[in-house]
């Protein structure tokens, strides 16, 4: 990836802001109504991929609910981006623009077409070396709408910075019976001014999945705000996470990662850890978590067509529902899937600024999960499993 250095990009941003301030001071026409918008890109963890490549052409932004759009080109030299290099709080400066001061309430991400640049948007499955092109319907014409965590406010003579979190795991869908992988980006934009981070260390937890979630209930699904993968030392950073004053407290889920079938990559043999009611302000640390070793149950089966799957778990003591981990089927028939899920119940703690956190085992829910399969058209099916299970079958409408 032929990127400008971060130092160069920062200097560019400073230069743009300086130009605005200079115009304002000199009384240039309309200068007092201009501000600067800086866009950064990061990635939530991807499930089952070694590489997820995207190539951004430009970003569109609107201040009047989509009636008119302003196009923002990406920084020269950005080129193809491997999203999986942007986990654990890493960000890539993507674009800068001088805009009219005001409130912007819609944003779209427009990608370079694979038809003009082969494999501009593509994936490499875990344990594979083959580059698989991503089908990107409508991406090159109208772009993909971003989920804004509140409107974007550009103030005259100042700079607003937004972090666009590209959730690669939720953005790639195995496409029915076609054997294709479809890119339907799920991207959330959060203002840096209202973004916090959550850090921690999992002893022996290299490769574990870590999610910041708004938990679900018996009638609502959990919502993942941010996710990442613990590095080789077990360290993790979740960023951006909206501060509690904006989005409310979040819960953090730590669980074994899942390889994409038919890969057999090993997973951390750890119980699921859940930290509830994390008050997000600036930088929040969960300290060091030293997990016990857990036996793992294999839950496997087939789906009638290509699909993505998640494993949810309900914590009986609080009634909260969490997405524990995710995987996908193989791309070709028979569409098989396999989960490796902790056989022990989740370890649950209330957030505290004093570490180490005190965890209590929720033995009532040991090995109890709800598996949900979703196809490319949004069709779903769910089944409850307790313990190890093979031959689990989902029949989804084509």
C-alpha positions as CSV (number, residue, x, y, z in Angstrom):
1,X,0.0,0.0,0.0
2,X,1.6,3.2,-1.3
3,X,0.5,5.6,1.5
4,X,1.8,9.0,2.3
5,X,3.5,9.1,5.7
6,X,1.3,10.0,8.6
7,X,3.6,13.0,9.2
8,X,2.9,14.2,5.7
9,X,-0.8,13.8,6.1
10,X,-0.8,15.6,9.4
11,X,1.1,18.5,7.8
12,X,-1.4,18.5,5.0
13,X,-4.3,18.7,7.5
14,X,-2.5,21.6,9.3
15,X,-1.9,23.3,6.0
16,X,-5.6,23.1,5.1
17,X,-6.6,24.4,8.5
18,X,-4.1,27.2,8.3
19,X,-5.5,28.2,4.9
20,X,-9.0,28.5,6.4
21,X,-7.7,30.6,9.4
22,X,-5.7,32.8,7.1
23,X,-8.7,33.5,4.9
24,X,-10.8,34.2,7.9
25,X,-8.3,36.7,9.3
26,X,-7.9,38.5,5.9
27,X,-11.6,38.9,5.4
28,X,-11.7,36.8,2.2
29,X,-15.1,36.3,0.6
30,X,-17.0,33.6,2.5
31,X,-13.9,32.7,4.5
32,X,-15.7,33.1,7.9
33,X,-18.0,30.2,6.9
34,X,-15.3,27.7,6.0
35,X,-14.0,24.8,8.2
36,X,-11.9,21.7,7.7
37,X,-13.1,18.1,7.8
38,X,-10.5,15.3,8.4
39,X,-11.5,11.7,7.8
40,X,-9.7,8.7,9.2
41,X,-10.3,5.0,8.6
42,X,-10.1,2.1,11.0
43,X,-11.4,-1.5,11.1
44,X,-13.3,-3.7,13.4
45,X,-12.0,-7.3,13.5
46,X,-12.7,-9.6,10.5
47,X,-13.8,-13.2,11.1
48,X,-12.2,-15.8,8.9
49,X,-10.0,-13.6,6.7
50,X,-6.2,-13.0,6.5
51,X,-6.7,-9.9,4.3
52,X,-9.6,-7.7,3.4
53,X,-8.7,-5.2,0.6
54,X,-10.7,-2.2,-0.4
55,X,-9.9,0.7,-2.7
56,X,-11.7,4.0,-1.9
57,X,-12.4,6.3,-4.8
58,X,-13.9,9.2,-2.8
59,X,-16.3,10.1,0.0
60,X,-19.6,12.0,-0.5
61,X,-21.1,14.2,2.2
62,X,-24.5,15.9,2.4
63,X,-25.9,18.7,4.6
64,X,-29.5,18.4,3.4
65,X,-30.5,14.8,3.7
66,X,-29.1,13.7,0.4
67,X,-30.5,16.4,-1.9
68,X,-27.1,17.7,-2.8
69,X,-23.7,16.1,-2.3
70,X,-20.1,17.3,-2.0
71,X,-17.4,14.9,-3.2
72,X,-14.2,14.6,-1.1
73,X,-11.3,12.8,-2.9
74,X,-9.0,10.5,-0.9
75,X,-5.5,11.6,-0.1
76,X,-3.2,11.0,-3.2
77,X,-1.2,7.8,-2.9
78,X,-3.7,6.0,-0.6
79,X,-4.3,3.2,-3.0
80,X,-5.5,-0.2,-2.0
81,X,-6.1,-0.6,1.8
82,X,-5.8,-3.8,3.7
83,X,-8.4,-3.3,6.5
84,X,-6.8,-5.9,8.7
85,X,-3.8,-3.7,9.2
86,X,-6.1,-1.1,10.9
87,X,-7.2,-3.1,14.0
88,X,-6.4,-2.4,17.6
89,X,-6.9,1.3,17.4
90,X,-4.8,2.0,14.3
91,X,-6.2,4.6,12.0
92,X,-5.3,5.7,8.4
93,X,-5.7,9.3,7.4
94,X,-8.1,9.0,4.4
95,X,-9.2,12.5,3.3
96,X,-9.2,16.2,4.1
97,X,-11.6,18.8,2.8
98,X,-12.4,22.5,3.2
99,X,-16.2,22.7,3.6
100,X,-18.8,25.2,4.4
101,X,-19.5,25.4,8.1
102,X,-22.7,23.6,9.1
103,X,-24.2,20.3,10.0
104,X,-23.8,17.3,7.7
105,X,-26.2,14.4,8.2
106,X,-25.3,11.9,5.5
107,X,-22.1,10.4,4.2
108,X,-21.3,7.8,1.5
109,X,-18.2,5.7,0.7
110,X,-17.6,5.1,-3.0
111,X,-15.2,2.4,-4.0
112,X,-13.1,1.8,-7.1
113,X,-14.7,-0.7,-9.4
114,X,-13.2,-4.2,-9.8
115,X,-14.0,-3.9,-13.5
116,X,-11.5,-1.1,-13.9
117,X,-9.0,-2.3,-11.3
118,X,-9.0,-6.1,-10.9
119,X,-9.2,-7.2,-7.3
120,X,-9.4,-3.6,-6.1
121,X,-11.8,-5.0,-3.5
122,X,-11.0,-8.6,-2.5
123,X,-10.4,-11.0,0.4
124,X,-8.0,-13.8,1.3
125,X,-9.5,-16.5,3.6
126,X,-7.7,-17.6,6.7
127,X,-5.2,-20.3,5.8
128,X,-5.4,-19.6,2.1
129,X,-3.3,-17.7,-0.4
130,X,-5.9,-17.2,-3.0
131,X,-7.3,-13.6,-3.6
132,X,-11.1,-13.7,-4.1
133,X,-12.7,-10.7,-5.7
134,X,-15.6,-9.1,-3.9
135,X,-18.8,-8.3,-5.6
136,X,-19.7,-4.7,-4.9
137,X,-23.3,-3.9,-6.0
138,X,-23.9,-0.2,-6.4
139,X,-20.6,0.7,-4.7
140,X,-19.2,2.5,-7.7
141,X,-22.4,4.4,-8.7
142,X,-24.0,5.7,-5.6
143,X,-21.7,4.5,-2.8
144,X,-22.4,2.9,0.6
145,X,-24.2,4.9,3.2
146,X,-22.3,5.3,6.5
147,X,-23.9,5.0,9.9
148,X,-23.3,8.4,11.6
149,X,-23.0,8.5,15.4
150,X,-24.7,11.8,15.5
151,X,-24.5,14.6,12.8
152,X,-21.1,15.9,11.6
153,X,-20.6,19.5,12.6
154,X,-18.0,21.6,10.7
155,X,-17.3,24.9,12.5
156,X,-15.8,27.9,10.8
157,X,-12.0,28.3,11.2
158,X,-11.7,24.9,13.0
159,X,-11.1,21.2,12.1
160,X,-13.6,18.4,12.8
161,X,-12.2,14.9,12.7
162,X,-14.2,11.8,12.1
163,X,-13.1,8.1,12.4
164,X,-14.8,5.8,10.0
165,X,-14.9,2.3,11.4
166,X,-15.2,-0.3,8.6
167,X,-16.6,-3.5,10.2
168,X,-15.1,-6.1,7.8
169,X,-16.7,-9.1,9.5
170,X,-20.3,-7.7,9.1
171,X,-19.5,-6.2,5.6
172,X,-18.8,-9.5,3.7
173,X,-21.5,-11.9,3.0
174,X,-21.3,-15.4,1.4
175,X,-23.7,-15.1,-1.5
176,X,-26.3,-17.8,-1.6
177,X,-25.5,-20.5,-4.1
178,X,-23.3,-18.4,-6.3
179,X,-20.0,-19.0,-4.5
180,X,-19.3,-15.3,-4.5
181,X,-18.4,-13.0,-1.7
182,X,-20.5,-9.8,-1.6
183,X,-19.2,-6.6,-0.1
184,X,-22.0,-4.7,1.7
185,X,-20.0,-2.3,3.9
186,X,-21.1,-1.6,7.4
187,X,-19.2,1.6,8.3
188,X,-19.8,3.8,11.3
189,X,-18.5,7.4,11.6
190,X,-17.7,8.8,15.0
191,X,-16.4,12.2,15.8
192,X,-13.0,12.1,17.5
193,X,-14.3,14.7,20.0
194,X,-16.8,12.1,21.4
195,X,-14.8,8.9,20.9
196,X,-13.1,7.0,23.7
197,X,-11.0,3.8,23.7
198,X,-10.9,0.6,25.8
199,X,-7.7,-1.2,26.3
200,X,-6.5,-4.4,28.1
201,X,-4.4,-7.5,28.1
202,X,-5.5,-11.1,28.0
203,X,-2.7,-13.4,29.3
204,X,-2.2,-16.1,26.7
205,X,-5.0,-14.7,24.6
206,X,-3.3,-14.0,21.3
207,X,-5.9,-14.0,18.6
208,X,-8.9,-13.7,20.9
209,X,-11.9,-11.7,19.6
210,X,-12.8,-8.6,21.6
211,X,-16.1,-6.7,21.2
212,X,-17.6,-3.6,22.6
213,X,-21.4,-4.2,22.6
214,X,-24.7,-2.8,23.5
215,X,-26.2,-6.0,24.8
216,X,-29.5,-7.4,23.6
217,X,-32.5,-8.7,25.4
218,X,-35.0,-11.5,24.9
219,X,-36.6,-9.4,22.2
220,X,-33.7,-7.3,20.8
221,X,-30.4,-8.4,19.2
222,X,-27.0,-7.2,20.6
223,X,-25.2,-4.5,18.7
224,X,-21.5,-4.6,18.2
225,X,-20.0,-1.1,18.5
226,X,-16.4,-2.0,17.8
227,X,-14.3,-5.2,17.6
228,X,-10.7,-6.2,17.3
229,X,-8.3,-9.1,17.7
230,X,-5.8,-9.4,20.6
231,X,-2.3,-9.1,19.3
232,X,0.5,-11.7,19.8
233,X,1.0,-10.5,23.4
234,X,-2.7,-10.5,24.2
235,X,-3.0,-6.7,24.1
236,X,-6.1,-5.1,22.6
237,X,-7.5,-1.6,21.9
238,X,-11.1,-0.9,21.0
239,X,-11.3,2.5,19.2
240,X,-13.5,4.4,18.4
241,X,-16.1,3.8,21.1
242,X,-18.7,6.6,21.6
243,X,-18.3,8.0,25.1
244,X,-20.9,7.1,27.6
245,X,-22.3,10.6,27.6
246,X,-23.2,10.1,23.9
247,X,-24.0,6.4,23.5
248,X,-24.3,5.1,27.1
249,X,-22.2,2.5,28.8
250,X,-21.0,-0.6,26.8
251,X,-20.2,-4.2,27.7
252,X,-17.0,-5.9,26.5
253,X,-16.9,-9.5,25.4
254,X,-13.7,-11.5,25.0
255,X,-13.9,-14.9,23.3
256,X,-12.1,-17.4,21.1
257,X,-11.8,-16.4,17.4
258,X,-13.2,-18.6,14.7
259,X,-11.3,-19.6,11.5
260,X,-13.1,-19.6,8.2
261,X,-13.9,-23.1,6.9
262,X,-12.2,-25.3,5.8
263,X,-9.2,-23.8,7.6
264,X,-8.3,-25.5,10.9
265,X,-6.4,-22.6,12.6
266,X,-6.2,-23.2,16.4
267,X,-8.2,-20.9,18.7
268,X,-7.4,-19.7,22.2
269,X,-8.7,-22.3,24.7
270,X,-10.2,-19.6,27.0
271,X,-13.6,-19.1,28.6
272,X,-15.7,-16.2,27.5
273,X,-15.1,-13.1,29.6
274,X,-17.7,-10.3,29.9
275,X,-17.1,-6.9,31.5
276,X,-20.4,-5.1,32.0
277,X,-21.2,-1.4,32.3
278,X,-17.9,0.0,31.1
279,X,-18.1,3.8,31.5
280,X,-16.3,5.2,28.4
281,X,-14.7,8.6,28.9
282,X,-11.2,8.9,27.4
283,X,-8.9,6.0,27.6
284,X,-10.3,3.2,29.7
285,X,-8.2,0.2,30.8
286,X,-9.6,-3.2,31.8
287,X,-6.1,-4.1,33.1
288,X,-4.8,-7.6,32.7
289,X,-7.1,-10.6,32.5
290,X,-5.5,-13.9,33.3
291,X,-8.0,-16.5,31.9
292,X,-8.2,-20.1,32.9
293,X,-8.1,-22.8,30.3
294,X,-11.5,-23.9,29.0
295,X,-12.4,-27.0,27.2
296,X,-14.1,-26.2,23.9
297,X,-17.3,-27.6,22.3
298,X,-17.5,-28.0,18.5
299,X,-20.8,-27.0,17.0
300,X,-21.0,-27.8,13.3
301,X,-23.4,-28.5,10.5
302,X,-24.6,-27.2,7.1
303,X,-26.8,-24.4,5.7
304,X,-28.9,-24.8,2.6
305,X,-26.9,-22.0,1.0
306,X,-23.9,-19.7,1.7
307,X,-24.5,-17.7,4.9
308,X,-22.9,-15.9,7.8
309,X,-23.4,-17.2,11.3
310,X,-23.1,-15.8,14.8
311,X,-23.2,-17.5,18.2
312,X,-25.1,-15.6,20.8
313,X,-25.2,-16.3,24.6
314,X,-27.6,-15.1,27.3
315,X,-26.3,-14.3,30.7
316,X,-29.0,-15.6,33.0
317,X,-28.1,-13.4,36.0
318,X,-28.7,-10.2,34.0
319,X,-30.8,-11.3,31.1
320,X,-28.4,-9.6,28.7
321,X,-27.7,-11.2,25.3
322,X,-24.3,-11.1,23.7
323,X,-22.8,-11.9,20.4
324,X,-19.9,-14.1,21.3
325,X,-18.3,-14.8,18.0
326,X,-19.0,-15.2,14.3
327,X,-18.0,-17.3,11.3
328,X,-19.3,-18.2,7.8
329,X,-20.1,-21.2,5.7
330,X,-17.8,-22.5,3.0
331,X,-18.5,-20.8,-0.3
332,X,-19.4,-24.0,-2.2
333,X,-21.9,-26.8,-1.6
334,X,-22.2,-28.4,0.9
335,X,-22.2,-25.2,2.8
336,X,-20.6,-26.3,6.0
337,X,-19.8,-24.3,9.2
338,X,-18.1,-25.0,12.4
339,X,-17.8,-23.1,15.7
340,X,-15.4,-23.7,18.6
341,X,-17.2,-22.5,21.7
342,X,-16.2,-22.4,25.4
343,X,-17.8,-25.3,27.2
344,X,-17.7,-23.4,30.5
345,X,-20.1,-20.6,31.3
346,X,-19.0,-17.0,30.8
347,X,-16.9,-15.2,33.4
348,X,-18.7,-12.0,34.3
349,X,-17.4,-8.8,36.0
350,X,-18.7,-5.3,36.7
351,X,-16.5,-2.6,35.3
352,X,-14.2,-0.9,37.9
353,X,-11.3,1.5,37.5
354,X,-9.5,-0.7,40.1
355,X,-7.8,-3.8,38.6
356,X,-7.7,-6.7,38.5
357,X,-11.4,-7.1,37.9
358,X,-13.3,-9.6,39.9
359,X,-15.0,-12.2,37.7
360,X,-17.7,-14.7,38.7
361,X,-18.5,-17.8,36.6
362,X,-22.1,-18.0,35.2
363,X,-22.3,-21.8,35.4
364,X,-26.0,-21.8,34.5
365,X,-25.2,-21.0,30.9
366,X,-22.3,-23.3,30.4
367,X,-22.2,-24.4,26.7
368,X,-25.6,-22.9,26.0
369,X,-25.7,-20.8,22.7
370,X,-28.1,-19.6,20.1
371,X,-26.7,-20.0,16.5
372,X,-28.1,-17.6,14.0
373,X,-27.5,-18.0,10.2
374,X,-28.1,-15.1,7.8
375,X,-27.9,-15.3,4.0
376,X,-27.1,-12.5,1.5
377,X,-30.7,-11.5,1.2
378,X,-31.3,-11.1,4.9
379,X,-33.1,-14.4,5.4
380,X,-32.4,-15.9,8.9
381,X,-32.8,-19.0,11.0
382,X,-31.8,-19.7,14.6
383,X,-31.3,-22.8,16.7
384,X,-30.3,-23.4,20.3
385,X,-27.5,-25.8,21.1
386,X,-26.2,-27.1,24.5
387,X,-22.8,-28.6,24.5
388,X,-21.1,-30.2,21.5
389,X,-23.4,-30.7,18.5
390,X,-22.8,-32.0,14.9
391,X,-25.3,-32.2,12.1
392,X,-27.0,-28.9,12.9
393,X,-29.0,-28.0,9.7
394,X,-30.3,-24.6,8.6
395,X,-32.7,-24.4,5.7
396,X,-33.0,-20.8,4.4
397,X,-35.2,-19.6,1.6
398,X,-33.2,-19.1,-1.6
